[in-house]
Each structure stands twice: as C-alpha cells, then as structure tokens.
Amino acid sequence: MERNIVKVTIEDSIAFVELNRPDKFNALNFEMFKAIDKTIKKLAKQRGVAAVILSGSNANFCSGIDIKAVSKSPMQMIKLLFKWLPGNANLAQRVSIGWQRLPIPVIAVIEGVCYGGGTQIALGADFRIAAPDAKLSIMEARWGLVPDMAGLAGLRQIMDKDKAMRLSLLAEVIEANEAKEHGLVTDVVADPHAHALNLAKQIANMSPDANAAIKLSINYSWSGSVRRLLSRESLSQVKILLGKNWRIAGVRQTKNPEKQYKPRQSGW
C-alpha cells in the first residue's frame, strides 16, 4: 500500500490536502479513494479548521481513475460502488460530494490534468482555481460509462444544462479559460496556489459558524424548494445566535479586529 497517498497539513486554521501519486498524475486507485474519504471525515471533526485547499502533487490535479489498478480486484470494484440504499453515497461518490457536505469552505487548485474522476472531485469543492495551462474533462463517456461520482451535484449549480450535457456526452478536453467561460472553474490565474491561499485567509477571517451556515444554505437550497430554504435559513440563524461567534464578529468589526473566534459549532 502506498504511503502518504493523501497528504494533510494544517497551518493557521487552513488545511492543505494534497493528492499524492505523482508518478500516476495522481490517478485514483482504491487506496486513494479510501484516503480521501477518511480525510474528509477527519476534517469534519476539526472544528478549528476554517478553510481547505485541495490540490494535486507535481503540478497535476488528478488524471481520473486508475482503471488498471482498480480493475485488478473485483472486490475493490464492489467496495467502491456498494451502498445500502440507492440514495446513499457510495465510496466513489463520497470523494466528491463529501467535500460539498463538509461544513468548511473548500478551494480546489487545478493544475495540469483534471480528467474524469479528478473533475468529479473538483466539482465537490466550493471554488476551483485553475492555472492557465490546466486541462479539464468529464471523460467517463469516452470509456462508455456514465459519470457516477456525484460531481453532477455541483455541476448543476454552476453550469448551463446544455453545456454540461455537451461536455458529458462528448468527453471533450477543454482549456482552463474555456472552462471559466462555462462556469466550470471560478478563476484562472498564473499562481493558483497563492490565489487560493489569499481566498482561504479571507474566509478564515470570517465567523466559522456563519461560513458553515452559508455553505449549507447555498448548497442545499440552491435548487430546493422555497419552503425548505426559508426553514433552513431560520434554523441556521437561531443556532448562530445561540453561539458566541456572531458576537465576536461584532467585536472584530467595531473594537478589536484581532479577537479570536471560538471553534466552529458542531452539528452543521
């Protein structure tokens, strides 16, 4: 088993997560699926983490699923796809939608190749910052497969339906600037790591409870019913008002900008 297949470091309340199979362009084998899933679960418990920056080693994000490695073991395929109920997320889907469900803003740094499963993972992030030479593709159709890693949960919120349909049907490889035109990436900059870090620091300067509530509200209410939107907003606000961070935010705005926030409330 490969060691340090997903590297995690935490500095100044920002978690840096790096996919680490550089010799395979960070392709997803079974061990990496498990490691990403485990990392998301651990970060969810780290209430002092204010933002996550997700990247790939050696200037590539992720080239997709390592078909050769995964297909060697039918049992691994079963473990990737197994779920108790159709509406639950299996392991393959949790590495994408898990980032969306994390109560912490997630920023993906996209360099080099971001194909297939790599794009599905990036779609779970809240922001995608790409290098000008990055290449992206929803590539599953090239192999006669349907994209089945839950990336559509994010894709439908950021792209027009016809553009998403075309990219998914034709498995086109597109450059970063075209991806930005489609809404697939947030920004294209020469130094995506520096840009992501600056954004993460700005996020970390806000209340972690407000960040969690805003992320929850936008992700789950974006295409939901108005009744659920109203309910979610009200419940989140009550929870925030029962905590201390909204008061600290007021102090930071009016008296002491260095006042430290309390760790994020649990239960988001």
N, C-alpha and C positions, 0 to 999 in steps of 0.2 A: 504494500500500500504506500502511495506517495505521501510524503510528509509535507506539512505546511502548504497544502494544496489550496487553501484559502487563508491568507494572512490577515490578521486583525491587529491594529494598534489603535490606542485611544490617547489623544493629546488635546488638552484644553477643552474637554467635553465634545470633541469631534472624533468619531470613529472612522478610521481608514480601513476599508475592506478591499483586498486585492486578490483577484483570481490568479492562481499561480501554477500554470502548466505552460511555461514559455516555449518549450520545445514543440508543443502541440497547438500553439497560438491560443492557449487557454481553453481548448476544447473541453466539453463536458463529458467526463466519464462518470461512472456510478459513484465513486468516492467523492467527486466534486459536488454532485447533486446533494449527497448527504451532508457534506461540509457546509454548503451554502445554507441548507435548511437549518442545520444546527446553529450556524452563526446568527441567522435571523432570530431564532428563539432565544439565544443568549442576549442579543442586543435589546430585545423587548423587555428584558428584566433589568437592563442597565438604565435606571431612571435618571442618572446623571449625564447620559449622552444626549446632546442637543441636536446633532445632525450626523448624517452618514455620508461619506464619499466612497462610492463603489467604482473600482477600476480594474483593469487587467494588467498583468506584468508585461514587460518588454514591449511597450507601446502598441499592444493589441488588446482589444476588449475581450472578445470571445468568438471563436470561429464556428460555434454551434456544437451539436452533439458529436462526440467521437464514436461514430457508428461502429467502427471496427472493434473498439474496446467494449462498448455496451452490448453488442450483439453476440459476443463470445459466450455470455451466460444467459440462457432463457430465464433463469430465476431472477437475475437483476432486472430484466425487462418487466417481469411480473411485479417486482417490488416498486419499480418506477411508476407503473400505471395503476396499481391496485388502489381501490378506495372502497370503503364500506357502503357509501351511498353515492349515487351519481352526482349529486350536488356538492359533495365534499371535494376538497382539493387533494389530489394525489401528490407524491413526491415531486414528479416532474412539473406540476403546476405550482407547488409551493415556492419554488425558487424564483418565480416571477411575482405571483400575487402576494407572496409573503412580504415583499418589500412595500407593496401598496398598503398592506394591513398593519405594518409596523407603525406605532404611534410617534414616529420620529421622521422628519423630512429626509428624503434620500436623494442624493445627487449622483448620477452616473456620469463618469468621464469616459468618453468613447474615442478611442484612437485605433488606427489600423483597421482590422476587420471586426465587424459586428454582424455575424450572419446567423440565421436560423434561431437556435436556442439562445444565442447571445443577444439577439434583438428582443426575444421574448423576455429575457431577464431585464434588459434595459427599460422595457416598457413598464416594468413594475416600479421603477423609480419615479420620483416626482418631478425631476428635472434631468435633462440629458444634454450635457455639454460636450460638443464634438470638436475634434481637431479638423482643420480644413481638408486633410487627406484621408479622413475616415471614410469607410465604405460600409453601408448597411444593406441588409436584405432580409425579408421574410421568406426564407428559402425552402420551406418544407415541401411546397408543391413540386419542386424540381425532382424530389425523390418519390413523388406520388403520394405524399402524405398531407394531412391537414395540420395546420398549426394548433397544437394541443397543449401548450404550456401556460395558458391563461393570459397571454400577452394581450389578447383582444379586450380584456377588461380595461386595460389602459389605452389601447389603440382607439377604441370607440369614443374616448373622451377627447382625443387630440387631433383626429383626422376626419376629413370628409369621408363618407361611406364609399363613394365611388373610387376615391384614390386608394383607400385601404383595400378595397376589393381588387383593384388592378395589381397593387404590389403583392398581394397574397396569391392571386391566381397565376401571375407570370413569374414570380420569384425573381424579380428584377434586382440587380445590384445598383444602388444609387449612391452618388457622392454626398458628402455632408451638406453642402449648400442646397442641393435639391431636397434633401431630407428636411432641412429647415423650412423650405417653401411649403412642403406638405404638412408641416407641424410635427413631424416625427422627432425632431430634436429641438431643443429650446434655444440654444445659441451655438454658433460656430466661431471659435476664437483660436488664435495662434498658440496660446498656452492654456489648454483646458483645465489643467490641474490647478494653476494659480486662480483661474476664474472660479472654479468650483470651491476652492478654499475661501475665497473672498465672500462668496454667497453663503457658505456654511457659517462663517464668522458672523455675518449679518443675521442669519437665522438664530444662531446661539445667543445673540444679544436680545432676543425676544423671550417672552414667557414660555417655558416648555409646555405648560398646560394649555395656553392659547394655541401654540403650534400644533399640539396633538388634536385639539378640538377642531381647529380649522381644517387640518388634513382629513380628519374623519368626516367632517361635514361636506367638504368638496368632493371627496372620492365616492362617498356613498349616496350623496344627494344630487350629484350632477345630472344623472339621468333617472332619478327616482321620482316618486310622487311628491306633490307639494305638501301633502299632509305629513308624510314621513320627514320631509325637510324641516317643516315647522316644529315637529316634535323633537327631532334631533338637535336643532339649534337651541330650543328651550332647555332641554335636559343638560346639554353641554354647558350652557351658561350658568345654570344652577350649580353644577358641580364646580365650575371655576370659582364662583362666588363663595363657595364653602371652603375654598382653599386660601392660601396665603400669597400666591404668586401674582395675582392681579393687584394686590396692594403694593407688593414690591415693585411691580411695573410702574405704578403711580409715583412711588418714591424715586425711581430711576429717572422718570421724566421731569420731576419738579425739584428734587433736592440733591440726590446722590446717585449719579449715573453708574457708580461702581458697586452699588448694593447688589449682593449676590442672590440669585433666585434659589428657591428650595428645589430639591429633586422633583421631577415630574410625578404627578399623582399616578397611582396605579389604576388599572381598570379601563383605560382608554381602548 
